Amino acid sequence: MYPKQIATIAGKAALSKKAEDVSILNVKGLTTIADYLVFVSGNSGTHIKAITEAIEERLKKTGIVKEEKSKGWVLLDYGSCVVNIFDEETRAFYQVENLWADAEKIPIE
């Protein structure tokens, strides 16, 4: 599966759980950590868990995923695509997306 496909599937899975402010960035050439970054907001711990599970379920066939959790932020590492799931406060505080302000935004169809 290609990185853009992984990002799109993750974005659609998040939207299926009513995630907010879903953003996919093509950061290929801007960073070495991944080709695509997905940013998602949930409104509670339970909501973030549901979003995380939906993404993992839809992408389980991609192989092993590395998951990191901290309060208000879950990171799913699919190699060339990294998914960041935040609560709104944590996302606003860290503003991680601003690091790649020049990145192409990928629409979710």
C-alpha positions as CSV (number, residue, x, y, z in Angstrom):
1,M,0.0,0.0,0.0
2,Y,1.3,3.4,-0.9
3,P,1.8,6.2,1.7
4,K,-0.8,8.5,0.2
5,Q,-3.3,5.6,0.3
6,I,-2.5,5.0,4.0
7,A,-3.0,8.6,4.8
8,T,-6.3,8.8,2.9
9,I,-7.6,5.6,4.6
10,A,-6.6,7.0,8.0
11,G,-8.4,10.3,7.3
12,K,-11.6,8.6,6.1
13,A,-11.5,6.2,9.1
14,A,-11.2,9.2,11.4
15,L,-14.1,11.0,9.7
16,S,-16.2,7.9,10.1
17,K,-15.9,8.4,13.8
18,K,-16.8,12.1,13.5
19,A,-13.2,13.3,14.1
20,E,-12.7,17.1,13.7
21,D,-10.3,19.1,11.7
22,V,-8.8,16.2,9.7
23,S,-5.7,17.3,7.8
24,I,-3.4,15.4,5.5
25,L,0.0,16.9,4.6
26,N,2.4,15.7,1.9
27,V,5.7,16.4,3.6
28,K,7.9,14.4,1.2
29,G,11.1,16.4,0.7
30,L,10.3,18.6,3.7
31,T,11.3,16.1,6.4
32,T,12.8,12.6,6.6
33,I,10.3,11.3,9.2
34,A,7.5,10.4,6.7
35,D,6.0,11.3,3.3
36,Y,2.6,12.0,4.7
37,L,1.4,13.3,8.1
38,V,-2.2,13.1,9.2
39,F,-3.6,15.3,11.9
40,V,-6.9,14.6,13.6
41,S,-8.8,16.1,16.6
42,G,-11.1,14.3,19.0
43,N,-13.2,15.9,21.7
44,S,-12.5,13.5,24.6
45,G,-10.4,10.5,25.6
46,T,-13.2,8.1,24.6
47,H,-13.5,9.8,21.2
48,I,-9.8,9.7,20.6
49,K,-9.8,6.0,21.5
50,A,-12.6,5.3,19.0
51,I,-10.8,7.2,16.3
52,T,-7.5,5.3,17.0
53,E,-9.3,2.0,16.9
54,A,-11.1,2.8,13.6
55,I,-7.8,3.8,11.9
56,E,-6.0,0.7,13.3
57,E,-8.8,-1.6,12.1
58,R,-8.8,-0.2,8.6
59,L,-5.1,-0.3,8.3
60,K,-4.3,-3.5,10.1
61,K,-3.3,-5.2,6.8
62,T,-0.4,-2.8,6.3
63,G,1.6,-4.6,8.9
64,I,3.0,-3.6,12.2
65,V,2.2,-0.2,13.6
66,K,4.1,1.5,16.3
67,E,1.8,3.3,18.7
68,E,2.8,6.0,21.2
69,K,0.4,7.5,23.7
70,S,0.5,10.4,26.0
71,K,-2.2,12.5,27.6
72,G,-4.1,14.1,24.7
73,W,-2.0,12.7,21.9
74,V,-1.8,9.4,20.1
75,L,0.8,8.8,17.4
76,L,0.4,5.9,14.9
77,D,3.5,5.3,12.9
78,Y,3.0,3.5,9.6
79,G,6.5,4.2,8.4
80,S,6.0,6.6,5.5
81,C,2.7,7.8,7.0
82,V,2.4,9.1,10.6
83,V,-1.0,9.7,12.1
84,N,-1.4,12.2,15.0
85,I,-4.6,12.1,17.0
86,F,-5.0,15.0,19.5
87,D,-7.5,16.4,21.8
88,E,-8.3,19.9,20.8
89,E,-6.4,21.6,23.6
90,T,-3.2,19.6,23.0
91,R,-3.3,20.2,19.2
92,A,-3.8,23.9,19.7
93,F,-1.0,24.0,22.3
94,Y,1.7,22.2,20.2
95,Q,0.6,23.4,16.8
96,V,2.8,20.7,15.2
97,E,1.2,21.2,11.8
98,N,2.8,24.7,11.6
99,L,6.2,23.0,11.3
100,W,5.2,22.0,7.8
101,A,3.3,25.1,6.7
102,D,4.7,24.8,3.2
103,A,3.4,21.2,2.7
104,E,0.8,20.4,0.2
105,K,-2.6,19.7,1.8
106,I,-4.3,16.6,0.5
107,P,-8.1,16.7,0.2
108,I,-10.0,13.7,1.5
109,E,-12.5,12.6,-1.1
